[in-house]
Amino acid sequence: MFVLSSDITIGNFRFSGVCEVQIRRGLHSIADSATIKIPSIARIVTEGKAEPGNVVTGNQFSDGDPVTIKLGYNGDLQTEFRGFVKRRNLNMPLEVECEGFSWLLRRNTINKFWSTIKVKDLLTEAVSGIESNYKIEVQCDVDYDLGNVIANNTSGFDIINNLSKYTDGCLSCFFIQPDILWCGLIYSSYANGVDVINKGLVNYRLGYNVVKDNSLIERLTENDPTEVRYSKKSSSGVVISQTSDVFKNFGCVHSRILNQIKDATVLKELANEKAYQINYSGYEGAITSFLQPYSSPGCKAFIADDRYPERNGMYLTEGVEVKFGINGAQRIVEIGPKVGFANDIGND
């Protein structure tokens, strides 16, 4: 028999039971989020003894207090979220909105100008100045130079979001662990069967440990073939352009100007990344599983389907939503590209 278990800490207080928890994490955002609903009135237990009288739960902690959420079955718990109290909605039950370590980045203000800076150095600037108790480690899988980057009273959070704008969303930044920020090209790697994130493998068997799969929509590279063209103007006024070459047959063109990119070879890599991102083979949508097996964004998901074996394969987990409460628990796993889909591209 599986019995739901939780261990939630907010500030100096630990809650052994909650009304409801909802957690969202994804590859394409640095803002992990969680919502905790707990009783508005509680009794404090210290060293196994209950203190006399009840207390108003919302008065026992403050915005900015650290939060840890552990969930599981039969006391076998997995840390699902670490972050901070963002705000409290003093309803019944009390609703506590939480944000991951991006909460710290919003409070780190930077005023600088860089004529040239590498992506990793820019990310390091974004996480600089954070208090030593909550340091964020940067893992950057690329070594690109950016030009004319301005931070005018800009938060670390916005600096990272601007990096996505500079690269037309090609560079993905997300928290691979609560305090580890990862950045790199995802689709180019997985298209060619390379697991650059290394978050591990989760096995899903439809009809066995998957409750629902009816939101999965198959994607094929030949559905909407798109060529990507990126350009920039050099300091001498010469326009440099690069075009994706991973798809020889295409029906439309995606064009952008990326003036912060300094190197033509980088424009080429980004153009191919965007082409894979737009045209990948795999799935859109999600499967709904039980709370276990545990998975998180960046994990590889092997999907086995006895009814439709053609669906079998390894896919990238793009996002995860966890719902936990008195009515049960489920993990909603957003499925993306099939690992190695570039090998199936027909360019003849």
Residue pairs with C-beta under 8 A, 6 or more apart in sequence:
2 73
2 74
3 73
3 74
4 71
4 72
4 73
4 291
4 324
4 328
4 329
5 71
5 72
5 73
5 74
5 75
5 76
5 77
6 15
6 16
6 17
6 18
6 21
6 69
6 70
6 71
6 72
6 77
6 324
7 14
7 16
7 68
7 70
7 77
8 14
8 15
8 18
8 21
8 36
8 38
8 67
8 68
8 69
8 70
9 15
9 66
9 67
9 68
10 36
10 60
10 61
10 65
10 66
10 67
10 85
10 96
11 60
11 61
11 62
11 65
11 66
11 85
12 61
13 44
13 60
13 61
15 38
15 42
18 36
18 37
18 38
18 324
18 325
19 37
19 38
19 39
19 93
19 325
19 326
20 35
20 36
20 37
20 93
20 323
20 324
20 325
20 326
21 34
21 35
21 36
21 37
21 69
21 71
21 322
21 323
21 324
21 325
22 34
22 35
22 321
22 322
22 323
22 324
23 32
23 33
23 34
23 69
23 80
23 81
23 320
23 321
23 322
24 32
24 33
24 34
24 319
24 320
24 321
25 32
25 33
25 81
25 100
25 174
25 175
25 296
25 297
25 319
25 320
25 321
26 174
26 297
26 318
26 319
26 320
26 334
27 172
27 174
27 186
27 297
27 298
27 316
27 318
27 319
27 336
28 169
28 172
28 174
28 318
28 319
29 174
30 100
30 102
30 105
30 157
30 160
30 161
30 173
30 174
30 175
30 181
31 99
31 100
31 102
31 157
32 81
32 83
32 99
32 100
32 101
32 102
32 175
32 178
33 97
33 98
33 99
33 100
34 67
34 69
34 80
34 81
34 83
34 97
34 98
34 99
34 100
35 95
35 96
35 97
35 98
36 67
36 69
36 95
36 96
36 98
37 93
37 94
37 95
37 96
37 325
38 57
38 93
38 94
38 96
39 57
39 93
39 94
40 56
40 57
40 58
40 90
40 91
40 92
40 93
40 94
41 54
41 55
41 56
41 57
42 54
42 55
42 57
42 60
43 50
43 51
43 53
43 54
43 55
44 50
44 51
44 55
44 60
45 51
57 94
58 88
58 90
58 94
61 85
62 85
63 85
63 86
63 87
63 88
64 84
64 85
64 103
65 84
65 85
66 82
66 83
66 84
66 134
67 81
67 82
67 83
67 84
67 85
67 96
67 98
68 79
68 81
68 82
69 79
69 80
69 81
69 82
70 77
70 78
70 79
70 80
71 77
71 78
71 80
71 291
71 322
71 324
71 329
72 78
72 291
72 292
73 291
73 292
76 292
78 292
78 294
79 178
80 322
81 98
81 100
81 178
82 100
82 101
82 178
82 179
83 98
83 99
83 100
83 101
83 103
83 178
84 98
84 99
84 100
84 101
84 103
84 104
85 96
85 97
85 98
86 97
86 98
86 99
86 103
87 97
88 94
88 95
88 96
88 97
89 95
89 96
89 97
100 175
100 178
101 134
101 136
101 175
101 178
101 179
101 181
102 157
102 175
104 127
104 130
104 131
104 134
104 136
104 156
105 126
105 127
105 130
105 136
105 155
105 156
105 157
105 160
106 155
106 156
106 157
107 155
108 126
108 127
108 128
108 129
108 130
108 155
108 156
108 157
109 153
109 154
109 155
109 156
110 125
110 126
110 128
110 129
110 151
110 154
110 155
110 156
110 159
111 151
111 152
111 153
111 154
112 125
112 151
113 148
113 149
113 150
113 151
114 122
114 146
114 148
114 149
115 147
115 148
116 145
116 146
116 147
116 262
117 125
117 145
117 146
117 149
118 143
118 144
118 145
118 146
119 140
119 142
119 143
119 144
119 146
119 163
119 171
119 183
120 138
120 140
120 142
120 143
120 183
122 146
122 149
122 159
122 163
123 138
123 140
123 160
123 163
123 173
123 181
123 183
124 138
125 151
125 156
125 159
126 156
126 157
126 159
126 160
127 135
127 136
127 138
127 156
127 181
128 156
129 156
130 136
130 156
134 179
135 179
136 179
136 180
136 181
137 179
137 180
137 181
138 180
138 181
138 183
139 176
139 180
139 181
139 182
139 183
140 182
140 183
140 184
141 182
141 183
141 184
141 185
141 196
142 171
142 183
142 184
142 185
144 261
144 262
144 263
144 266
145 262
145 263
145 266
146 163
146 166
146 260
146 261
146 262
147 259
147 260
147 261
147 262
148 259
148 260
149 162
149 166
149 260
151 159
154 162
160 173
160 181
163 171
163 173
163 183
164 171
164 173
166 258
166 260
166 261
167 258
167 260
167 261
167 270
168 230
168 256
168 258
168 270
168 274
169 274
169 277
170 185
170 270
170 273
170 274
170 277
171 183
171 184
171 185
171 270
172 182
172 183
172 184
172 185
172 186
173 181
173 182
173 183
174 181
174 182
174 297
174 298
175 181
175 182
176 182
176 197
176 199
176 298
182 197
182 298
184 196
185 196
185 269
185 270
185 273
186 196
186 197
186 273
186 316
187 273
187 276
187 277
187 280
187 337
188 269
188 272
188 273
188 276
189 195
189 196
190 196
190 316
190 337
190 339
190 340
190 341
191 246
191 276
191 280
191 337
191 340
191 341
191 342
192 340
192 342
192 343
193 339
193 340
193 342
193 343
195 300
195 339
197 298
199 296
199 297
199 298
199 299
199 300
199 317
200 299
200 300
201 299
201 300
201 301
201 302
201 314
202 293
202 294
202 295
202 299
202 300
202 301
202 302
202 317
202 333
203 209
203 293
203 301
203 302
203 304
204 210
204 287
204 289
204 301
204 302
204 303
204 304
204 333
205 304
205 305
205 306
206 213
206 287
206 303
206 304
206 305
206 306
206 307
206 311
207 305
207 306
207 307
209 289
209 290
209 293
210 287
210 288
210 289
211 288
211 289
211 290
211 330
212 287
212 288
213 287
213 288
213 305
215 285
215 286
215 287
216 283
216 284
216 285
216 286
216 287
216 335
217 283
217 284
217 285
218 282
218 283
218 311
219 280
219 281
219 282
219 283
219 284
220 281
221 247
221 279
221 280
221 281
221 341
221 344
221 345
221 346
222 249
222 346
224 251
224 252
224 278
224 279
225 247
225 249
225 250
225 251
225 252
225 279
226 247
226 250
226 251
226 252
226 253
226 254
226 275
226 278
226 279
227 243
227 244
227 247
227 250
227 252
227 253
227 254
227 275
228 243
228 244
228 253
228 254
228 255
228 271
228 272
228 274
228 275
228 278
229 241
229 242
229 243
229 244
229 253
229 254
229 255
229 256
229 271
230 241
230 242
230 243
230 255
230 256
230 257
230 258
230 261
230 267
230 270
230 271
230 274
231 239
231 240
231 241
231 242
231 255
231 256
231 257
231 258
231 267
232 239
232 240
232 257
232 258
232 259
232 261
232 267
233 239
233 240
233 257
233 259
234 240
240 264
240 267
241 267
242 264
242 267
242 268
242 271
243 271
244 268
244 271
244 272
244 274
244 275
245 272
246 272
246 275
246 276
246 342
246 345
247 275
247 279
247 345
247 347
248 347
249 347
254 274
254 278
258 267
258 270
261 267
261 270
276 337
276 342
280 336
280 337
280 338
280 341
281 337
281 338
281 341
281 344
281 345
282 315
282 316
282 335
282 336
282 337
282 338
282 341
283 315
283 335
283 336
283 338
284 335
284 336
285 334
285 335
286 319
286 321
286 332
286 333
286 334
286 335
287 303
287 332
287 333
287 335
288 330
288 331
288 332
288 333
289 295
289 330
289 331
289 332
289 333
290 329
290 330
290 331
291 322
291 324
291 329
291 330
291 331
294 331
295 301
295 317
295 320
295 331
295 333
296 317
296 320
297 317
297 318
297 319
297 320
298 316
298 317
299 317
300 314
300 315
300 316
300 317
300 339
301 314
301 315
301 316
301 317
301 333
301 335
302 313
302 314
302 315
303 311
303 312
303 313
303 314
303 315
303 335
304 312
305 311
305 312
313 338
313 339
314 338
314 339
314 340
315 335
315 336
315 337
315 338
315 339
316 335
316 336
316 337
316 339
317 333
317 334
317 335
317 336
318 334
318 335
318 336
319 333
319 334
320 331
320 332
320 333
320 334
321 331
321 332
321 334
322 329
322 330
322 331
322 332
323 329
323 330
323 332
338 344
